[in-house]
Amino acid sequence: MYVEHRNYWLLVFVLLLAVGNVYLLFLDWQNVYRGFTFAMLDIGQGDALFVESPTGTQIMFDVGPARKVLGPLQEVMSPFDKSIDAIVITNPDADHIGGFIDILKNYKVGAVFEPGTLNDSKTFQNLESEIKKQNIPDLLAQKGMRLDLGGEVFIDILFPDQDVSTWATNDGSIVARLSYGNTSIMLTGDATQKTEKIILGENKRTQLKSTVLKVGHHGSRTSTSQSFVKAVAPEYAFISDGQDNKYGHPHPETLQTLEQFGAKIFRTDLLGTIIMKCDRMGTCVIKK
């Protein structure tokens, strides 16, 4: 009787060991064939973008308002993954940085990039204090910087091109172009038409043309000029906005401009989190 009982538990152990090995092989397979992921998280009225390279490097562009980001982030990150390589704060307004403290409580953050614009809100002051307290490298994003995420994924900073510490937060937003093979994404933060005009004057069309335009300022008509959309020439336009938001985003004029240039529009208020995945061959699929 004792022998049979022992054999039973031995069999259970062997089966668990086999299942564990299969699971580890599956994780290895995922790491090898991870591909490229870009996600616009559904965090309501704000911005929170997630990027993962084929080598596993993870960067976020903004983290949305407070108490909104953790749930959507779990849709694209493993629950066992507790680190994020870097966070880019495109501007210091609450709808872009409010969720940062939530992130810091749950993840180890490797570095922070900021535009240099300032905000006198308590949210911003608390964030700056926490970055210093945790001794997180805090870098100033500047035109000409190139971030290599590995796996042929690059982020090129297009703006700021100067000291923007006295600028309005939206005018001084970080603007960057993310690229993976033939797929590229123009990341605009809350950049206004004033900022777009500067970028247009400093870059060739080939440097701006992108597969996806992350539409500036949640679709406000203060962004997304016709000349900028024409230069970027996006196939797709992603808009991060809250359902029935009080600002009326996205504005009908912005939608009309995007439609005029043939961009297919994806909105978080209508579709929830929007995920673009690209395989090693460069074939991309947008999930919603």
C-alpha positions as CSV (number, residue, x, y, z in Angstrom):
1,M,0.0,0.0,0.0
2,Y,2.8,2.3,0.9
3,V,4.7,1.5,-2.3
4,E,1.6,2.2,-4.4
5,H,1.1,5.6,-2.6
6,R,4.8,6.5,-3.2
7,N,4.6,5.5,-6.9
8,Y,1.5,7.7,-7.3
9,W,3.3,10.8,-6.0
10,L,6.4,10.0,-8.0
11,L,4.2,9.9,-11.1
12,V,2.6,13.2,-10.2
13,F,6.0,14.7,-9.7
14,V,7.3,13.4,-13.1
15,L,4.2,14.8,-14.8
16,L,4.6,18.2,-13.2
17,L,8.2,18.3,-14.1
18,A,7.3,17.5,-17.7
19,V,4.7,20.2,-17.8
20,G,7.2,22.7,-16.3
21,N,9.7,21.8,-19.0
22,V,7.2,22.3,-21.8
23,Y,6.2,25.7,-20.2
24,L,9.8,26.8,-20.1
25,L,10.3,25.7,-23.7
26,F,7.2,27.7,-24.6
27,L,8.6,30.8,-22.9
28,D,11.9,30.3,-24.7
29,W,10.0,30.1,-28.0
30,Q,8.1,33.3,-27.1
31,N,11.4,35.1,-26.5
32,V,12.9,33.9,-29.7
33,Y,9.8,34.7,-31.8
34,R,8.6,37.6,-29.8
35,G,8.5,40.0,-32.7
36,F,7.6,43.7,-32.3
37,T,4.7,45.1,-30.3
38,F,3.2,48.5,-30.2
39,A,0.1,49.1,-28.1
40,M,-2.1,52.2,-27.4
41,L,-3.6,51.4,-24.1
42,D,-7.2,52.2,-23.3
43,I,-6.7,54.5,-20.3
44,G,-9.5,56.9,-21.0
45,Q,-8.6,60.6,-21.7
46,G,-4.8,60.6,-21.9
47,D,-1.9,58.8,-23.5
48,A,-0.2,55.5,-22.5
49,L,1.8,53.7,-25.3
50,F,3.7,50.5,-24.8
51,V,6.6,49.3,-27.1
52,E,8.4,46.0,-27.0
53,S,11.3,45.1,-29.3
54,P,12.0,41.5,-30.5
55,T,14.8,41.4,-27.9
56,G,12.4,42.1,-25.0
57,T,13.3,45.8,-24.4
58,Q,10.2,47.6,-23.2
59,I,9.5,51.3,-23.3
60,M,6.4,53.3,-22.5
61,F,5.5,56.7,-23.9
62,D,3.4,58.3,-21.2
63,V,1.4,56.4,-18.6
64,G,-2.0,58.1,-18.6
65,P,-4.0,59.5,-15.7
66,A,-3.8,58.1,-12.2
67,R,-5.2,54.6,-11.4
68,K,-5.8,53.8,-15.1
69,V,-2.7,52.2,-16.5
70,L,-2.1,48.9,-14.6
71,G,-5.1,46.9,-15.9
72,P,-4.5,47.7,-19.6
73,L,-0.8,47.2,-19.2
74,Q,-1.4,43.6,-18.1
75,E,-3.0,42.9,-21.5
76,V,0.5,43.3,-23.1
77,M,2.9,42.4,-20.4
78,S,3.4,39.1,-18.5
79,P,2.2,39.2,-14.9
80,F,5.6,37.9,-13.9
81,D,7.4,40.8,-15.7
82,K,8.1,43.5,-13.1
83,S,10.4,45.8,-15.0
84,I,10.2,48.5,-17.7
85,D,13.4,49.6,-19.4
86,A,12.4,53.3,-19.8
87,I,9.5,55.7,-19.7
88,V,9.3,58.7,-22.0
89,I,7.2,61.6,-20.6
90,T,6.2,63.5,-23.7
91,N,4.8,66.3,-21.5
92,P,4.2,66.8,-17.8
93,D,0.4,67.2,-17.8
94,A,-1.6,64.8,-15.5
95,D,-3.2,62.9,-18.4
96,H,0.3,61.8,-19.4
97,I,2.0,61.3,-16.0
98,G,-0.7,60.6,-13.5
99,G,-0.2,56.9,-13.7
100,F,3.6,57.1,-13.1
101,I,3.4,56.5,-9.3
102,D,1.2,53.5,-10.0
103,I,4.0,52.2,-12.3
104,L,6.7,52.9,-9.8
105,K,4.9,50.9,-7.1
106,N,4.7,47.8,-9.3
107,Y,7.6,48.0,-11.7
108,K,11.3,48.7,-11.7
109,V,11.9,51.5,-14.2
110,G,15.4,51.7,-15.8
111,A,15.3,55.3,-17.0
112,V,13.1,58.3,-17.6
113,F,13.2,60.7,-20.6
114,E,11.6,64.2,-20.3
115,P,11.2,67.1,-22.7
116,G,12.2,69.8,-20.2
117,T,8.8,71.5,-20.0
118,L,7.6,72.2,-16.4
119,N,4.3,72.0,-14.5
120,D,3.6,73.4,-11.1
121,S,1.0,70.7,-10.3
122,K,1.4,68.5,-7.2
123,T,1.3,65.5,-9.5
124,F,4.4,66.6,-11.4
125,Q,6.3,67.7,-8.2
126,N,5.6,64.3,-6.6
127,L,6.8,62.5,-9.7
128,E,10.0,64.4,-9.8
129,S,10.6,63.7,-6.2
130,E,10.0,60.0,-6.6
131,I,12.3,59.8,-9.6
132,K,15.1,61.3,-7.5
133,K,14.2,59.1,-4.4
134,Q,14.5,55.9,-6.4
135,N,17.6,57.2,-8.1
136,I,16.2,56.6,-11.6
137,P,18.4,58.1,-14.4
138,D,16.5,61.2,-15.6
139,L,17.5,62.3,-19.1
140,L,16.6,65.2,-21.3
141,A,15.2,64.2,-24.7
142,Q,16.8,66.2,-27.6
143,K,16.6,66.2,-31.3
144,G,19.2,63.8,-32.8
145,M,19.0,61.2,-30.1
146,R,18.6,57.7,-31.3
147,L,17.5,54.9,-28.9
148,D,18.4,51.4,-30.0
149,L,15.9,48.9,-28.5
150,G,17.5,45.9,-30.1
151,G,16.0,43.7,-32.8
152,E,16.2,46.5,-35.4
153,V,13.9,48.7,-33.4
154,F,14.9,52.4,-33.2
155,I,13.4,55.6,-31.7
156,D,14.6,58.8,-33.2
157,I,13.9,62.0,-31.3
158,L,12.7,64.8,-33.6
159,F,11.7,67.4,-31.0
160,P,12.6,69.3,-28.7
161,D,15.3,70.9,-30.8
162,Q,16.0,73.6,-28.1
163,D,15.4,74.5,-24.5
164,V,11.6,74.4,-24.0
165,S,11.5,75.0,-20.2
166,T,9.5,78.1,-20.6
167,W,7.2,76.8,-23.3
168,A,3.6,75.7,-22.9
169,T,3.6,72.0,-22.2
170,N,1.8,70.9,-25.4
171,D,4.1,73.1,-27.6
172,G,7.2,71.5,-26.0
173,S,6.0,67.8,-26.3
174,I,8.5,65.2,-27.3
175,V,8.0,64.0,-30.8
176,A,9.7,60.8,-32.0
177,R,9.7,58.4,-34.9
178,L,9.7,54.7,-34.0
179,S,10.8,52.3,-36.6
180,Y,11.0,48.5,-37.1
181,G,12.1,47.4,-40.6
182,N,9.6,49.0,-43.1
183,T,7.1,49.8,-40.3
184,S,7.3,53.2,-38.6
185,I,5.2,55.1,-36.1
186,M,5.1,58.9,-35.6
187,L,4.7,59.6,-31.9
188,T,3.5,63.1,-31.3
189,G,2.5,63.5,-27.7
190,D,0.3,66.6,-27.4
191,A,2.4,68.5,-30.0
192,T,0.6,71.4,-31.5
193,Q,0.6,72.8,-35.1
194,K,3.3,75.2,-33.9
195,T,5.6,72.2,-33.1
196,E,4.6,70.4,-36.3
197,K,5.7,73.4,-38.3
198,I,9.1,73.4,-36.7
199,I,9.5,69.7,-37.4
200,L,8.4,70.1,-41.0
201,G,11.1,72.8,-41.5
202,E,13.9,70.6,-40.1
203,N,13.2,67.2,-41.7
204,K,12.9,65.8,-45.1
205,R,9.7,64.0,-46.1
206,T,11.6,60.7,-46.0
207,Q,12.4,61.3,-42.4
208,L,8.8,61.9,-41.5
209,K,6.8,59.4,-43.6
210,S,5.3,56.8,-41.3
211,T,3.0,53.8,-41.4
212,V,1.1,55.0,-38.3
213,L,0.5,58.5,-37.0
214,K,-0.2,58.6,-33.3
215,V,-2.5,61.6,-33.6
216,G,-1.5,64.6,-31.5
217,H,-3.4,65.8,-28.4
218,H,-6.1,63.1,-28.6
219,G,-7.4,64.5,-31.9
220,S,-7.7,68.1,-30.9
221,R,-7.9,70.6,-33.8
222,T,-4.8,72.4,-32.3
223,S,-2.8,69.5,-33.7
224,T,-2.7,67.4,-36.9
225,S,-2.3,70.1,-39.6
226,Q,-2.9,69.2,-43.2
227,S,0.7,69.9,-44.1
228,F,1.9,67.6,-41.3
229,V,-0.4,64.7,-42.2
230,K,0.6,65.1,-45.9
231,A,4.3,64.8,-45.0
232,V,3.8,61.8,-42.6
233,A,1.4,60.2,-45.1
234,P,0.1,57.5,-42.7
235,E,-1.8,54.4,-43.6
236,Y,-3.3,54.3,-40.1
237,A,-4.1,57.0,-37.5
238,F,-4.3,56.0,-33.8
239,I,-6.2,58.3,-31.5
240,S,-6.1,57.9,-27.7
241,D,-9.2,59.5,-26.2
242,G,-11.8,58.9,-23.5
243,Q,-15.3,57.9,-24.2
244,D,-17.7,60.9,-24.2
245,N,-14.8,63.2,-23.0
246,K,-15.6,66.8,-22.1
247,Y,-13.2,68.2,-24.7
248,G,-15.0,66.8,-27.7
249,H,-11.9,64.8,-28.9
250,P,-11.4,63.9,-31.6
251,H,-12.5,67.0,-33.3
252,P,-14.4,66.6,-36.6
253,E,-11.9,68.8,-38.4
254,T,-9.1,66.5,-37.4
255,L,-11.0,63.4,-38.5
256,Q,-11.7,65.1,-41.8
257,T,-8.0,65.9,-42.3
258,L,-7.1,62.3,-41.6
259,E,-9.8,60.9,-44.0
260,Q,-8.7,63.4,-46.6
261,F,-5.3,61.8,-46.8
262,G,-6.6,58.3,-46.7
263,A,-5.6,57.2,-43.1
264,K,-7.7,54.5,-41.5
265,I,-8.6,55.7,-38.1
266,F,-8.5,53.6,-34.9
267,R,-9.8,55.1,-31.6
268,T,-9.5,53.8,-28.1
269,D,-12.9,55.3,-27.1
270,L,-14.5,53.1,-29.7
271,L,-12.2,50.1,-29.8
272,G,-10.4,49.9,-26.5
273,T,-6.7,49.0,-26.4
274,I,-5.2,48.9,-29.9
275,I,-2.3,46.5,-30.5
276,M,0.0,46.3,-33.5
277,K,2.2,43.2,-33.7
278,C,4.8,42.6,-36.4
279,D,6.6,39.3,-37.0
280,R,10.2,38.7,-38.0
281,M,9.3,39.0,-41.7
282,G,7.8,42.5,-41.0
283,T,4.2,41.5,-41.5
284,C,2.1,43.5,-39.1
285,V,-1.4,42.9,-37.7
286,I,-3.5,45.4,-35.8
287,K,-5.6,43.9,-33.1
288,K,-8.5,45.7,-31.3
